[in-house]
């Protein structure tokens, strides 16, 4: 069993695909390094604001535009399987991204209530623009299975984040704007490099030609079914990404708001929650690797084959569940104290619930990949929206805010898993 796996890893494309989740982990680590250095450089209030900005940038920027990557990858993969020209799909992706950009900017400025001033909200809007470009280019890279370039975008963003944070920490920068600038400029610069690489690969040239006079009404009509990026599908997909980011990010924000008189306890919960949400960065990469093959199976209406494709990853999630939960209870509290210099950590039931929620969430992301490949975006979006509602409802129950928030996140992930399992059953297996 091991030898065939080693043989497969000798294939360059397989090695590149394996690098995708690794690059996502390294990007998450870069963000945590920045927060750890900020905790040691900024006053408590400044560190809290940088943490809030970091979470909001992930919620709005990644939450909105990850759907562009996912849908572009799905549609282009289906077109390739059917030997259909993908140029109109790329042009359609550009137009849909422009629509979502308006939504992201509006959400960024609506977050002013959670940030010190409108200037920081403006920085959040700029960061969302950088995400729009970055994810818009990653979609074609994933569809064409250019996983090396795909992984490189995240590695570059992470490297720039670490370099900027180290420079600020060494220089003793205690102004909020500098740390926010690093979080905004890192994805922006990485996106510029990605765009340049895509241009050399001919991707942007294809988009420009598709947006020109050749983009006629007849070409629009040629893009249909699984070979197009419909706005309703994109909005439903954005709903599930936004809702999922809310599921992973709102618990620490709620605890901070509920414990204004005990900032050390709130900081401890935030530190542990931030560490335990690390697997969330890998979830989109799982879909990026799985979706092309499953979309091709969906194009052939191979429901049994697409269902079998889920089993290996679900098995991996199950095998890693117990060690992850054990690590969350025994190691993560110590790691949070060491990395973020917090004095108090949440009780172990809270850490246990947070860890279990990420395991359930990983399983939900694997299952929903097949649901999305068969075009049931609404089912997935509703599942995550229901999960977000469950999160809010459970948190409002009386009790220790830290335990309540952790149980709320676990309950939300279970609600999502049940929702995508029902949707997967509707897809069928025959």
N, C-alpha and C positions, 0 to 999 in steps of 0.2 A: 504493500500500500504506500510505503514511503518512497520507494524507487520511482513509481510512475509520477509522483508529485515532484520529485527532484528533476525528472526528465522534462516535465512541463515547464519548470522554472528556467530551464535552459533556453526556452523560447523567448526572444527579445520582447515580444508583445505581452507575453504573460508576466515577465518581470516588470515591465512598465505598468501593467495593471495593478500588480501587487504594490507598487510604489504610490498609488493614488491614496489609499487610506493612511499610509505612512506620512505622506505630505500633509494630510489633514491633521494628523496628530501633532506634527511639528508646528503647524500654524497655531493650533490651540496652545501648545507649550510656549510659543512666542508671546501670545497674548498674556499668558500667566506670568511670564518673566517681566513683562512691562508692568503688570499690576503689582508684582512683588517689589520691584524697584521703586514704583511710585509710593508704595506703603512706607518705604524707608526714607523717602525724600520729601514727600508732601505732608502737610498737616492732615489730621484726621478728616476734616471737612473736604479738603482737596482730593484726598484718596477716594472718599465716598463718591464725589462727583465724577472722577475719572472712571471709576468702576461702573457707575450708572451710564455714562456715555458709551463705554465699551459694550455693555449689555444692550443698550438701545441701538447701537450701530449694527450689532449682530441681528437684532430683532427686525429693524426696518430694512437695512440694506440687504442683508443676506436673506431675510424672510421674504421680501418682495421679489428679488431678482434671481434667486435660485430656481424659481419656476421657469424663467426664460431658458436657463441652461437645460433643465430637465425636459421641457417641451420641445426645444430645438433638437436635442439629442434623440428624443423619441421619434419625432416626425422625420428627421433625416435618415435615421436607421431604417424606419419603415419604407421610406422612399428608395433607399438603396436595395432593400430586399426585393422590392417590386420593379427595380430598374427604372425608376422615375427620376427625372431631373430634380436636384435638390436646390438649385439656385432660387426659384421662387419662394422656397421655404425660408431661406436665409433672409430674403428681402422682407418677407412677412414678419419674421422675428424682430427685425429692426423697428418696424412700425408698432408692433405690440409692446416692445421695450419702451418706446416713447410714451405710450399710454400709461404704463406702470410707473414711469419716472415721475409723472405728475402726481400720482398717488403717493409715491415715496417722499417727495418733497413736502406734500401736504402733511403726511404723518410726522415728518421730521419737525416741522414748525409747531404741530399740535403738541409735541413733547416739551414745549417750553415750560409747561407747568411743573415738569419733573427736573428741570435744569436751572442753573443759576440765572441765565439771561438769554435773550433772543440770539445773541452772537454765537453762543454754544449750539443753539438749535440750528443756526445757519451752517455751522461746521458739520453738524449731523446731516444736513441736506447735501452738502458737498461730498461727504463720505458716501452717501447713497448714490450720487452720480457716478462716483468711481466704481462702486459695486455694479452699477448698470452696465458699464463698459466691460468690466472684467467677466461677469457671468455671461454677458452676451457673446463673448468670443469663446468662452469655455464650452458652450453647447456644441458648436461644430467640431471642436477638438475631441470631445467625448464621442460624438457620433461617428467620427472617422477613426476612432480608437487610437488616437495619438496621445496615449496616456503619459508618455514622457513629458511632452510639452504641457499637458494638462496639470500634471503634478508640479512642474516647474513654476507655474504661476503662484501656487500656494507657498512653495518653498521660498520664492523671491519675496513675497509679501511678509512672510515670517522673518526672514533675514533682515529686511529693512526695519521691521518693528523692533527687533532685538537691538540692532545697531543704534537706532534712534533713542531707545530707552536707556541703553548703557551710556550714551553720550550725555543725556540729560542727568542721569544719576551721578556720573563722574563730575559733571559741572555744577552739581548741587542746584539744579533748576527747580525752584519751588513755586513757579507760576503755572497755573492751570492750563493756560493756552498752549504752552509748549508740548505738554503731554497729549492734549487733544489733537494738536497738529500731527504728531507722530501717528496716531491712530487713523487720521484722515489721509495723510500723504502716503503711507505705506501701501494701501490697496490702490491708490491712484497711480503711483509710479509702477507698481506691478502690472496694473491694467494697461499702461502705456507700452510696456515691454511686450505684453501678450498681444496687444493690437499690432505691434510691429512684426512679431513673429507670424501672426495670422496673415498679415499682408504679404510677407515673403512666401507663405504657403499658398497664396492665391485665394484665401477665404474672403478677405475684404474686397479684393478685386471682383470676385463673383458677386458680392452684395452690391457693389457700385453699379455693375452692369445690369443687375436685376432691377435696380431702382431707376434706371434710365428709361429712354423711350421704348426699349424692348419690353418693358413691363406693361403689357396690354391687358385689356379685360379678358381676352381669350386665355392668357397665361394664368390669370387668377382662377378662371374656371377649371383649369387643368389640375389645380391643387385641391384635392378633396379627400374626405374620409380620414384615414390614419396619416395621410401625407400633408396635413396642414396644421397650422397653429391657430386654432380658433380662440377668439377673445374670451368667450365664456369658459373654455377649458383652462386658459391661462389664469383667469380670475379665481376659479375654484382652486387651482393649484397654488396660487399665491395665498389664498385663504388658509390652506392647510399649512403652508410654510410659516406664515405670520402667526397662526394659532399655535403651531408647534414651538416656535421661538418663545411665544408667550408662556407656554407650559413650562419650558425650561428656565425662563428668566424671571418670571414674575414672583416666584416664591421668595427669593432673597430680597427683592424690592419690597414685598409686602411685610416681611419681617422687620426690615429697616424702618418702615413707616409705623409699625406697631410697637416698636421698642425705642422711641426717641429718648426716653430717660435712661436707657441702658445701652449706650452705644457700643460698649465692649462686647456684650452678648450679641448684638446685631452684627458687628464686624466678624465675630467668630462664625456665625451661621453663614454669612456671605462667603467667607473664605472656604468653608467646607463645601458649600453648594457649588462654588465656582470650580473647585477641583473635581467634584463628582459629576459635573456636567461635561467633562472632557470628551466622553464618547459621542456626545451630540455632534461634534465636528466631523466625526467619521460617517455619520448616517447618510448625508448626501453623497459621499464618495461611494458608499455601498451601492446606491442607486445608479450612479454614473457608470459603474463597472457592469452592473447587472442589466441595465435597461436596454442597451443595444441588442443583446442576444434575445431578451424576452420580447422586445418589440418586433424583432424579426419573426419570432415564433407566433406572435399575435397576428402579424401580416399573413401568415400561412394558416391562421386559425387553429394552430397546434396548442390546444388548451392543456392537454395532458403533459406535453413537453415543457410548456411554460411553468406548469405547477411543479414538475420535477426539478426545475432549475432553482427553486427556492430552498430545497431541502438541505443542500450542503451548508449554506450560510445560517439557516435556522439551527442546524446541528452545532455549528461553531458558537453561536450565541448561547445555546444551552450549556455547552461545555465550559465556557468562560464565566457563566453566571455565578457559580458558587465561589470561585477564587476572587471575583470582583467584589461580591458582597462582603466576604471575609476581610478583604483589604480595606473596604470602606469603613468597617467598624474598628479595625485594629491599627491601621496605618494612616489613613487619611486625616484623622484629627491631629495626629502628631505632625504630619506633613503641612497641614494648614497653619499650625502654630509656628513651625520653622520657616515656611515660605513667606507668610504674610504678617508675621510678628504679632499675631492676635493672642490675647490673654485667656480668653474663654472659648471653648468649643461647645457645640450643641450636644444634648444628651444622645446616647447611642441609638435609641429608637429613631431619632430624626435622621441620623446618618444611614441607618439601615434602610429606611423608607426611601431616601433619596437615591441610594444605590440601586435598589430594586426597581425604581421607576425608570432608570436608564436601561436596565436589562429589558424590561417590557417594551420600552420605546424602541430599542434596537430591533426587536422582533416585529414590531408594528411597521417599521420602515422597510424591512425585508418583504413582508407580505404585501404592503401597499404598492410595491414596485410592479407586481403583476397586475394589480387592479388598474394602475395608471396606464400600463401598456395596452390594456383593452379599452382605454378611453373613459373610464368611470371616475373622472376627476371630481365630480360633485360628491360622490360617496366618500372619497378620501377627505375632501375639504370639510364636509359636515362632521366626519368622525373627529377631526382635530378641533373643530369649533366646539363640538359637544364636550370634548376633553377640557378645553379652556373654561367653559361654563362650569363644569364639575370642579375644576381647580378653585374657582372663586367661591362656589357654594360650600365646599368642604372647609376652606380656610376660615369662613365666617362662623363655623361652629365654635362653641366655647372651649377653652383649653389653653395650654401653653402655645404661644404663637409659633415657636420654632417647630414643635412636634406637629401642630396643625398644618403649617405650611408644607412640611415634608410629606405628611399623609395626603394632603391635597394634591401634591405633584404625583404621588403614586396612584391615587384614585383617578387622576386625569389620564395617566398613561394606560391604565387598565381600560378605561372607557374608550380610548382611541383604539387599543388592540381589539376590543370586541367589535368596534365599528368596522375596522378594515377586514376582520375575519368574516363578518357578514357580507361585506362587499365582495370579498374573494369567493365566497360560496355562490354569489349571484353570477360571477363570471363563469363558473362551472369548470369541469375537468374533462369533459368529453366533447 
